[in-house]
Amino acid sequence: MAALAATIAASLMMSSALAQAVPVPKPAPKARIGDTPAPQVQAPATSAPPTPIIPDLRSLFGGGTPSQNFDANQKALAGKVSTYLSSLQNVSGNFVQVGPDGKRTTGDFYIQKPGKIRFEYDDPSPIALVADGTSVVVLDRRLATQDVYPLSQTPLRYLLSDRIDLLRDTNVVGISSDNMFISVTIEEKQALVGTSRLMLMIGAKDNQLKQWTVTDPQGYDTTVAVYNLDTTKKLDPSMFKIDFTNYQNSNN
């Protein structure tokens, strides 16, 4: 579970539940003679689950380009991604997660900045991941247990920062782009945990978050692709609360 949490955090899934229901507009009252027909409200369009792209971040270990060596175009791309991530204050949608074993899971996710996220996995998985701004828990409803981690020790915090400048606030070791994606790779070294990598991928055309991949210190990759993003929905703050009383802490 520790890898899940660190990855889902992409890491963790993070390397990601119930399919989010699409609201159906209520029928308009029957028109009376002389009435002007009420405008019809269309349900938002939804997309089919994407096929995650699985990069191999292990090949980047031991390499990486120092931030000061990035050219002007790369720095501009990093600035574009930073601005976009900073603009995402409330967002929800669906995800497809591919774990180190190739297993594919799906679900819904919710983000409320700063620091809050919830991943609900589709049945039959009993897992949910919740961050409340300080801690991250991986909750197993079937076993009534949860693993607790400091948010500061997971890559999740980069996605959940209220404002972020990637070149200033993280150790960026790779910036690239093509017709499909802008990709930024971050390396993180922690004395007690080891070295991990996080690759963020943003759509080159629509400038929306598409996926992230985390490689943990053991070299295992977890990829999470997100879709049907909604930045207009008001999220209930209670969904990000962690219950420390009704579940056993399996780390103890």
Secondary structure per residue as TSV (DSSP state, phi and psi in degrees):
chain	resnum	aa	ss	phi	psi
A	1	M	-	360.0	-29.2
A	2	A	H	-61.8	-39.7
A	3	A	H	-65.6	-36.4
A	4	L	H	-62.2	-46.6
A	5	A	H	-68.3	-41.1
A	6	A	H	-71.1	-34.5
A	7	T	H	-81.3	-46.8
A	8	I	B	-59.5	-8.9
A	9	A	T	-75.5	8.6
A	10	A	T	145.4	-21.7
A	11	S	B	-74.0	-57.7
A	12	L	T	-75.1	-56.7
A	13	M	T	-58.6	-46.8
A	14	M	T	-10.0	-11.1
A	15	S	-	-72.3	360.0
A	16	S	-	360.0	360.0
A	17	A	-	360.0	118.0
A	18	L	-	-101.8	127.7
A	19	A	-	-62.0	132.6
A	20	Q	-	-66.2	126.1
A	21	A	-	-71.2	142.0
A	22	V	-	-90.0	123.5
A	23	P	-	-62.3	136.1
A	24	V	-	-105.3	124.7
A	25	P	-	-64.4	141.8
A	26	K	-	-72.9	145.4
A	27	P	-	-66.0	143.1
A	28	A	-	-72.0	151.2
A	29	P	-	-58.0	150.0
A	30	K	-	-59.9	128.8
A	31	A	-	-70.6	142.4
A	32	R	-	-98.7	159.4
A	33	I	T	-58.3	129.1
A	34	G	T	94.0	-12.7
A	35	D	-	-76.3	149.2
A	36	T	-	-86.3	125.9
A	37	P	-	-54.8	135.8
A	38	A	-	-71.8	142.2
A	39	P	-	-64.5	143.2
A	40	Q	-	-85.8	132.8
A	41	V	-	-93.3	125.9
A	42	Q	-	-93.8	137.4
A	43	A	-	-67.8	142.4
A	44	P	-	-62.1	142.4
A	45	A	-	-72.0	146.0
A	46	T	-	-120.0	155.0
A	47	S	-	-105.8	156.3
A	48	A	-	-74.3	154.4
A	49	P	-	-57.0	134.1
A	50	P	-	-78.2	165.2
A	51	T	-	-97.1	112.3
A	52	P	-	-59.9	144.6
A	53	I	-	-94.1	126.4
A	54	I	-	-103.9	96.4
A	55	P	-	-79.3	159.5
A	56	D	-	-104.7	96.9
A	57	L	G	-78.2	-13.0
A	58	R	G	-63.0	-28.7
A	59	S	G	-69.2	-14.2
A	60	L	G	-88.3	-16.2
A	61	F	T	-62.9	138.0
A	62	G	T	84.5	-8.8
A	63	G	-	-113.0	-134.3
A	64	G	-	93.3	143.6
A	65	T	-	-101.6	126.6
A	66	P	-	-56.5	143.5
A	67	S	G	-55.2	-34.4
A	68	Q	G	-69.1	-13.4
A	69	N	G	-95.3	-0.6
A	70	F	-	-68.9	143.0
A	71	D	-	-81.6	177.2
A	72	A	H	-61.9	-38.3
A	73	N	H	-66.1	-42.6
A	74	Q	H	-63.8	-41.3
A	75	K	H	-64.0	-36.7
A	76	A	H	-66.0	-39.3
A	77	L	H	-64.8	-42.4
A	78	A	H	-62.9	-38.5
A	79	G	H	-65.4	-37.4
A	80	K	H	-64.3	-43.8
A	81	V	H	-66.9	-40.1
A	82	S	H	-60.6	-44.7
A	83	T	H	-62.6	-42.0
A	84	Y	H	-64.6	-49.3
A	85	L	H	-60.4	-37.5
A	86	S	H	-67.4	-27.4
A	87	S	H	-78.0	-18.4
A	88	L	-	-80.6	93.9
A	89	Q	S	-96.1	-39.4
A	90	N	E	-136.3	124.6
A	91	V	E	-151.6	143.7
A	92	S	E	-138.2	164.0
A	93	G	E	171.3	-162.0
A	94	N	E	-112.3	160.5
A	95	F	E	-141.6	156.5
A	96	V	E	-123.7	125.6
A	97	Q	E	-114.8	135.5
A	98	V	E	-118.7	117.0
A	99	G	-	-85.0	177.1
A	100	P	T	-58.5	-26.0
A	101	D	T	-89.1	4.5
A	102	G	-	84.1	-2.1
A	103	K	-	-68.8	135.5
A	104	R	E	-106.7	125.5
A	105	T	E	-127.7	159.5
A	106	T	E	-132.9	168.5
A	107	G	E	170.8	-164.3
A	108	D	E	-117.3	151.0
A	109	F	E	-135.0	156.3
A	110	Y	E	-141.4	132.2
A	111	I	E	-126.4	133.5
A	112	Q	E	-136.1	112.6
A	113	K	T	-85.2	152.8
A	114	P	T	-89.4	141.1
A	115	G	T	84.6	2.9
A	116	K	E	-115.2	135.8
A	117	I	E	-153.1	151.4
A	118	R	E	-141.7	129.2
A	119	F	E	-116.4	124.9
A	120	E	E	-113.7	120.9
A	121	Y	E	-88.8	143.4
A	122	D	-	-65.5	152.4
A	123	D	T	-57.6	145.7
A	124	P	T	-92.4	8.6
A	125	S	-	-67.6	133.6
A	126	P	-	-93.4	10.9
A	127	I	E	-90.8	143.0
A	128	A	E	-137.9	147.9
A	129	L	E	-120.7	129.7
A	130	V	E	-134.1	133.5
A	131	A	E	-120.9	131.7
A	132	D	E	-106.0	10.4
A	133	G	S	107.7	-20.8
A	134	T	S	-125.7	-45.5
A	135	S	E	-119.3	158.6
A	136	V	E	-122.0	132.1
A	137	V	E	-122.7	141.7
A	138	V	E	-106.4	110.8
A	139	L	E	-102.0	129.9
A	140	D	E	-110.7	103.5
A	141	R	T	-69.5	-27.4
A	142	R	T	-70.6	-41.9
A	143	L	T	-93.0	-7.5
A	144	A	T	57.1	44.1
A	145	T	E	-128.6	161.5
A	146	Q	E	-150.5	141.3
A	147	D	E	-98.0	132.5
A	148	V	E	-114.4	134.8
A	149	Y	E	-137.0	149.5
A	150	P	E	-67.3	134.9
A	151	L	G	-58.6	-32.2
A	152	S	G	-65.3	-15.1
A	153	Q	G	-101.3	9.0
A	154	T	S	-122.4	151.2
A	155	P	T	-63.0	-12.5
A	156	L	H	-53.0	-33.6
A	157	R	H	-62.5	-26.4
A	158	Y	H	-68.8	-36.8
A	159	L	H	-74.6	-26.4
A	160	L	H	-100.6	0.2
A	161	S	-	-65.3	139.6
A	162	D	S	-60.9	-45.9
A	163	R	S	-137.2	141.4
A	164	I	-	-145.9	139.1
A	165	D	-	-116.9	104.0
A	166	L	H	-57.2	-43.1
A	167	L	H	-71.0	-25.8
A	168	R	H	-92.6	-39.1
A	169	D	H	-96.7	-10.6
A	170	T	S	-134.9	170.9
A	171	N	-	-98.3	86.7
A	172	V	E	-78.1	126.9
A	173	V	E	-117.6	-3.2
A	174	G	E	-158.2	135.1
A	175	I	E	-138.9	124.4
A	176	S	E	-147.8	165.9
A	177	S	E	-153.7	154.0
A	178	D	-	-144.4	-162.5
A	179	N	S	-70.3	-16.1
A	180	M	S	-105.5	-43.0
A	181	F	E	-137.6	152.4
A	182	I	E	-105.4	125.1
A	183	S	E	-119.0	132.3
A	184	V	E	-125.9	126.8
A	185	T	E	-111.7	129.6
A	186	I	E	-114.8	136.4
A	187	E	E	-111.2	139.9
A	188	E	E	-133.9	128.6
A	189	K	E	-115.6	124.2
A	190	Q	E	-125.6	133.4
A	191	A	T	-56.1	-43.2
A	192	L	T	-89.4	-16.7
A	193	V	T	-106.9	-41.6
A	194	G	E	114.9	-163.0
A	195	T	E	-105.1	132.1
A	196	S	E	-130.6	164.7
A	197	R	E	-129.9	144.8
A	198	L	E	-130.3	122.7
A	199	M	E	-110.9	121.4
A	200	L	E	-100.2	135.8
A	201	M	E	-124.7	123.0
A	202	I	E	-114.0	140.3
A	203	G	E	-61.9	128.9
A	204	A	T	-69.4	-26.6
A	205	K	T	-95.5	-43.4
A	206	D	T	-101.1	-3.3
A	207	N	-	54.9	42.8
A	208	Q	-	-119.9	149.4
A	209	L	E	-60.5	129.5
A	210	K	E	-111.5	-44.2
A	211	Q	E	-168.3	168.0
A	212	W	E	-141.4	153.2
A	213	T	E	-129.3	132.8
A	214	V	E	-115.2	130.8
A	215	T	E	-108.4	118.4
A	216	D	-	-81.5	172.0
A	217	P	T	-59.2	-19.8
A	218	Q	T	-86.2	-3.4
A	219	G	S	91.0	12.4
A	220	Y	-	-92.4	133.0
A	221	D	E	-97.9	139.0
A	222	T	E	-129.8	127.0
A	223	T	E	-116.4	134.8
A	224	V	E	-124.1	118.4
A	225	A	E	-103.6	133.5
A	226	V	E	-116.0	150.7
A	227	Y	E	-156.7	172.9
A	228	N	E	53.6	44.8
A	229	L	E	-67.8	136.5
A	230	D	E	-129.8	115.4
A	231	T	S	-103.3	7.3
A	232	T	S	-102.8	-19.9
A	233	K	S	-71.8	133.2
A	234	K	-	-82.7	123.0
A	235	L	-	-95.0	143.1
A	236	D	-	-77.4	118.8
A	237	P	G	-57.5	-25.0
A	238	S	G	-66.4	-21.7
A	239	M	G	-71.2	-10.8
A	240	F	G	-104.7	8.5
A	241	K	-	-83.3	139.3
A	242	I	-	-101.7	127.6
A	243	D	-	-90.9	106.8
A	244	F	S	-93.4	4.4
A	245	T	S	-105.1	-32.9
A	246	N	S	-96.6	1.4
A	247	Y	S	-127.9	145.3
A	248	Q	E	-76.7	143.8
A	249	N	E	-89.4	108.5
A	250	S	T	-72.5	-5.7
A	251	N	T	-79.5	-14.3
A	252	N	-	-85.5	360.0
